[in-house]
Amino acid sequence: MRQDYTCIVIGLGGIGSAAAYWLSRRLGADLLGLEQYELGHLRGGSHDHSRIIRLSYHTPEYVTLAKQAYRAWEMLEAEAGEPLVFRTGSLDLFPAGGYIPLTTYTDSMDAAAVPYEHLSAAEMMRYWPQFNLTDDVQGLFQSDGGFVAAARATAAHQRVARDNGAILHDNTLVTAIRPAHDIIEVETPAHTFHCQKLIIASGAWANHHLAHLGHQINLTVTQEQVNYFASPHREQFTPDRFPVWIWMDSPCFYGFPLYGEEAVKVNQDVGGDEVTVENRTFEPNLATLQRTMDFMARVLPSACGPLHYSKTCLYAMPPDRDFVLDTLPGYPNIAVAIGAGHAFKFASLFGLLLSEIALDGNAAAANLTPFSFTRPILHEANPVKEFMI
Ligand SMILES: Cc1cc2nc3c(=O)[nH]c(=O)nc-3n(C[C@H](O)[C@H](O)[C@H](O)COP(=O)(O)OP(=O)(O)OC[C@H]3O[C@@H](n4cnc5c(N)ncnc54)[C@H](O)[C@@H]3O)c2cc1C
């Protein structure tokens, strides 16, 4: 088995598969991707049918990055020959006195020249009678919002990467990383591989790999879940009649039109318990489920119905819930990406940026300052954690 490559990607979830794709466009067979489980597995942070994509975000930097994310997906869609991003519009709902201020979103979209509609509760219920809202709730509707077909997008990244010649090994656990001068040794049970550039895209497992390089960061891993409800009124939730939506408060809930299942998907954001990759389970959290169902009964009653299924999934969040997208201090040839529980919409863009960081030494197209590995909050003792964004 070939053991020397220009670049190796550790982890083939949403972000690692995207990195493999964008690197394969320039390296072909000189790119190796390693995944500990089978491709498309259900143990990390990227699985399921859909993930929200939106331009509405809480800072202008994120809004600008989201614009670039759409372009990266368009390029993959063109090469993969299939649609992966579905625009249904996105609706952000802000109850009066809620935890997440509406103005951070309007100011950010205004600063980035993104058009949106500011709606009253009555207007929202006229457009989407599925919602039951009190008068104090305001909404921001942005027409480019929607969802990415998550599992299909990750499979497309993997498929086209292989079509470009990339080597992807699944069921291959990376057990050690040993930098030696300008070569990095990447050890697996059967083989030790060598590369000049390394991408660590191992999500909730990131600190395991950083430890091999003498680094650790503040990272909270939570066990989240996706829930599907077999609403008897699911015809009201088809993508042409219902947007993706986010209830901007704490607790924060979010949902989707029908996609992938004959059931309505509604989840709580950061609704799960803190876990480790060793002690996480695959049992849905019944308290989170009950909170979600109570919320639905109040705000989205026609979506209620028997639970079709719930599936667990991992968030890996720095204390400020900003991403990590940077090279490591002391290792300019090693880059790390961590998605902070909201990065799938950016996955293809992160893949492109990681390929530029690895092969060009920097990501020309994007402002990555907010995502630096050296920002103090990642290394402080007892950092203040703010996960509601
Ligand atoms: C329930 C839920 C809902 C979400 N909703 C949204 C949303 O609507 N919109 C949005 O933008 N984002 C959303 N996100 C966040 C987004 O899905 C994640 O940020 C993103 O998918 C993380 O991708 P990743 O590649 O970093 O992680 P992962 O997909 O977890 O990939 C890491 C990979 O590394 C592999 N790995 C780890 N250790 C090793 C090793 N030693 N050797 C080899 N391989 C290894 C793992 O097996 C895994 O496959 C959601 C996440 C969850 C959990």
The ligand as a MOL file (V3000), in Angstrom:
LIG
                    3D

  0  0  0     0  0            999 V3000
M  V30 BEGIN CTAB
M  V30 COUNTS 53 58 0 0 0
M  V30 BEGIN ATOM
M  V30 1 C -27.9890 17.4390 15.6060 0
M  V30 2 C -27.1330 18.3870 14.8100 0
M  V30 3 C -27.7280 19.3490 14.0260 0
M  V30 4 C -26.9650 20.2510 13.2900 0
M  V30 5 N -27.5850 21.1620 12.4910 0
M  V30 6 C -26.8380 21.9980 11.7250 0
M  V30 7 C -27.4680 22.8690 10.7940 0
M  V30 8 O -28.6980 22.8850 10.6610 0
M  V30 9 N -26.6670 23.6590 10.0350 0
M  V30 10 C -25.3020 23.6430 10.1180 0
M  V30 11 O -24.6440 24.3980 9.4130 0
M  V30 12 N -24.6700 22.8110 10.9950 0
M  V30 13 C -25.4110 22.0030 11.7910 0
M  V30 14 N -24.7970 21.1360 12.6410 0
M  V30 15 C -23.3320 21.1720 12.7930 0
M  V30 16 C -22.6040 20.4330 11.7140 0
M  V30 17 O -23.3070 19.2800 11.3430 0
M  V30 18 C -21.2080 20.1220 12.2070 0
M  V30 19 O -20.5640 21.3360 12.6010 0
M  V30 20 C -20.3390 19.4440 11.1420 0
M  V30 21 O -21.0450 18.4490 10.4950 0
M  V30 22 C -19.0940 18.8840 11.8000 0
M  V30 23 O -18.3620 18.2090 10.8170 0
M  V30 24 P -16.9650 17.5680 11.1470 0
M  V30 25 O -16.5010 16.9900 9.8770 0
M  V30 26 O -16.1150 18.5330 11.8770 0
M  V30 27 O -17.2920 16.4450 12.2370 0
M  V30 28 P -17.6580 14.9060 12.0540 0
M  V30 29 O -18.6980 14.7120 11.0400 0
M  V30 30 O -17.9140 14.3760 13.4150 0
M  V30 31 O -16.3190 14.2710 11.4530 0
M  V30 32 C -15.1790 13.9540 12.2200 0
M  V30 33 C -14.7050 12.6150 11.6820 0
M  V30 34 O -13.4180 12.3040 12.2290 0
M  V30 35 C -13.3740 10.8960 12.3840 0
M  V30 36 N -12.2850 10.5390 13.2940 0
M  V30 37 C -12.1800 10.9010 14.6010 0
M  V30 38 N -11.0870 10.3440 15.1460 0
M  V30 39 C -10.4790 9.6230 14.1630 0
M  V30 40 C -9.3010 8.8290 14.1040 0
M  V30 41 N -8.5260 8.6410 15.1710 0
M  V30 42 N -8.9770 8.2450 12.9420 0
M  V30 43 C -9.7520 8.4260 11.8140 0
M  V30 44 N -10.8830 9.1610 11.8150 0
M  V30 45 C -11.2460 9.7560 12.9710 0
M  V30 46 C -14.7720 10.5880 12.9610 0
M  V30 47 O -15.0890 9.2240 12.8840 0
M  V30 48 C -15.6520 11.4720 12.0930 0
M  V30 49 O -16.1100 10.8280 10.9430 0
M  V30 50 C -25.5450 20.2110 13.3730 0
M  V30 51 C -24.9160 19.2070 14.1380 0
M  V30 52 C -25.6910 18.2980 14.8500 0
M  V30 53 C -25.0030 17.2590 15.6710 0
M  V30 END ATOM
M  V30 BEGIN BOND
M  V30 1 1 1 2
M  V30 2 1 2 3
M  V30 3 2 2 52
M  V30 4 2 3 4
M  V30 5 1 4 5
M  V30 6 1 4 50
M  V30 7 2 5 6
M  V30 8 1 6 7
M  V30 9 1 6 13
M  V30 10 2 7 8
M  V30 11 1 7 9
M  V30 12 1 9 10
M  V30 13 2 10 11
M  V30 14 1 10 12
M  V30 15 2 12 13
M  V30 16 1 13 14
M  V30 17 1 14 15
M  V30 18 1 14 50
M  V30 19 1 15 16
M  V30 20 1 16 17
M  V30 21 1 16 18
M  V30 22 1 18 19
M  V30 23 1 18 20
M  V30 24 1 20 21
M  V30 25 1 20 22
M  V30 26 1 22 23
M  V30 27 1 23 24
M  V30 28 2 24 25
M  V30 29 1 24 26
M  V30 30 1 24 27
M  V30 31 1 27 28
M  V30 32 2 28 29
M  V30 33 1 28 30
M  V30 34 1 28 31
M  V30 35 1 31 32
M  V30 36 1 32 33
M  V30 37 1 33 34
M  V30 38 1 33 48
M  V30 39 1 34 35
M  V30 40 1 35 36
M  V30 41 1 35 46
M  V30 42 1 36 37
M  V30 43 1 36 45
M  V30 44 2 37 38
M  V30 45 1 38 39
M  V30 46 1 39 40
M  V30 47 2 39 45
M  V30 48 1 40 41
M  V30 49 2 40 42
M  V30 50 1 42 43
M  V30 51 2 43 44
M  V30 52 1 44 45
M  V30 53 1 46 47
M  V30 54 1 46 48
M  V30 55 1 48 49
M  V30 56 2 50 51
M  V30 57 1 51 52
M  V30 58 1 52 53
M  V30 END BOND
M  V30 END CTAB
M  END
